[in-house]
Amino acid sequence: MTSITQSIQFIPIGYYLFFCTMLFCIGVTGVLIKRNALLILMSVELMINSINLLLAAFSTYLNDPAGQIFVFFIMVVAAAEVAIGLAIIVVIYRTTHSIDIDILNKLKW
Amino acid sequence: MPSLLIALIPVFPLLGFLILGLGFNYIPKKFTSVIGPGTVLLSLTGSLIVFFHLLTGGGSDTPNRIVTNLFNWISFNGFSVSFSFLIDPLSALMLLIITGVGFLIHIYSVGYMKDDPGYNRFFAFMNLFIFFMLLLVMGAGYLILFIGWEGVGLCSYLLIGFWFKNQEFNNAAKKAFIMNRIGDLGFLLGIFLLFTTFGSLNYLDIFTRAQDMHPGTGVITAITLLLFAGAVGKSAQIPLYTWLPDAMAGPIPVSALIHAATMVTAGVYMVARSNILFVLAPATLIVIAVTGLATALFAASIAIFQNDIKKILAYSTISQLGYMFLGLGMGSFTGAIFHLTTHAFFKALLFLAAGSVIHAIGGEQDIRKMGGLGNSLQKTRWVFLMGTIAIAGIPPFSGFFSKDEIFSSVFVHSVPFWIIAVIGAMMTAFYMFRLYFLTFSGKFRGTMEQKQHLYESPFIMIIPMVILAILSIVGGVINVPGFTGGSAWLQSFLAPVFAGSILSLKAPVYALDHYTEWLLAGVTIVYVGIMILVAWSRFLKKKPEILEDLVQNFFLPGLISHKYYIDEFYDTLFVRPIVSLSKGFHEIIEKKIIDKLVDGIGTLVIRVGNTIRYLQSGHVGFYVFMMVAGIIAILLFNLVI
């Protein structure tokens, strides 16, 4: 199997780093700008996936399988979190018939 | 002699105070009537046991004194004080006076304060006072003495202002405490100097070291002057005496116990205790003698023109204390202590009898409105007469012997002083008999309603007075002077205490021959008798003139009847500047600066809060944005630092 990692390592790590950073920033921008709650959740997923990719890249380049094991953990947690997030959105829709976060402003002074 | 017994003597009144003080809302009056005097009775028993133990020579190698070490109180770095008691003839005698007279006054108070709502509080404070006074006389060093000194000042304040709903009484209590404190400043400085000079505050250490010192050194003079300053405040001498007449605002038992028999004698005790130090400073002895004589004369002159029973007795107390200090200044320590003892008897008696009169007449204290009470108040009248004769110094009553002893020592040192002292004695006889005649003889000058309500005091008040009267009559027997063939027992009893100083005195104290002593005694008796006759002729007529004509027509009596305007003088000199200073502080510093500062902080918090609350907009997107911004800020912060 060393030939696969060796062939992957022909691509410098900098490309992976840059790519994941861009994905992360796009995710963050999505969270901040979007008004649709579902789209915010998707942006969060985007952020998580960018981190997963980065972890996997680093584990290949450093020949340490721990990074990929951690990716499994993250996927599990992400799945649970999405389940809960979607459940909350369903309940909000049932009470307010909208998933626009601009109208959810009752936590004010 | 088990040290437990000695340690227990002050503990009983302390327990009485704690029980009555903590439970004054719950304890029924019947219990207080037992607990209050009972604790003092227990202390009296202990004092009697200790006294007889000392009389029979003790059993240890120092038969004249017992030192009881209770516990090591302060000890660090070269300064160590142990809480210990010293029982020697002087303190044993003082113990008997305090607990004996104190017990009689407690019994009297059971009757006098019967209807007072603050009954429990009264006995709690009285017991606390006895505790502190016992500490004062039993202490083995100046620090324990000072604890008792301050404590009795506190109890004096509490008891003078006992009826605290009256603002005048509260002012009198404050005045007493503050004037005491002024003297205490001098006393404290004296204690500091004592420590730096002798390295210890223990009597035995200091006195043994002082034996080797030369008389007249500056340090000893300074120490003794400062200690005497404390005595001036506590024992109401010139210039710190004005609190004592005002202190008559307290109940009669308080005046009898604190301001006649015990607290005001603490200064005399302290000087007698430190006799070695005072003998080493002849300049201070002169100051003491002059102050004492001046006070004796001054107060006696004021007493002649007073019209309130209690105030006459108060000025009389100041005057007699002046005589005690005169005796101390002349080196007659035994004489001063003897006069202290007899004065405790007859002055307490006079105050209690005055209380009986005030009780009977329903609260009136002005003798211009009394008169002829002797018919209705036979027992009170007789005991009051006994006290008056004793204080005037007629033999064989006790007052004669104690005054004669002091006068003999004064005559040895300086005849002019003796003449002035005899003039003071004549004034004493005059005003005391004026008081007696105006109160008990002649026609009643009060209202008909008061006359119908006149009744003799109950037995519980009469018996202590009778006991004190008996003591005033026969009390002189403890020190009948040698020239009349007596044994001068008190002199030999107290000799070990004053032994160290008798050797250093410049002029021997008891150097008069018998002929001179008989002559002095005779002269005094004759002049005193003349004054009594003058008083009798003036005040026992059908319409006695109560000196109002003198007051209105002549300048000097008018001045004296206003107490020489000393109170007004102190008011202008000290009280008003301090009050206006306080007002200035209040208006400027308190209101404009400190209040503004504290209020400003509060206003600042409110304003900041009003600004920051807009952060809570409720908008979820805004919260997420702030969260992201915060995380970025933390990351940058970690990068930079």
Interface residues (C-beta under 8 A of the other chain):
Chain A: V28 V31 L32 R35 I101 D102 L104 N105 K106 L107 K108 W109
Chain B: R613 Y614 Q616 S617 G618 H619 V620 G621 V624 F625 V628
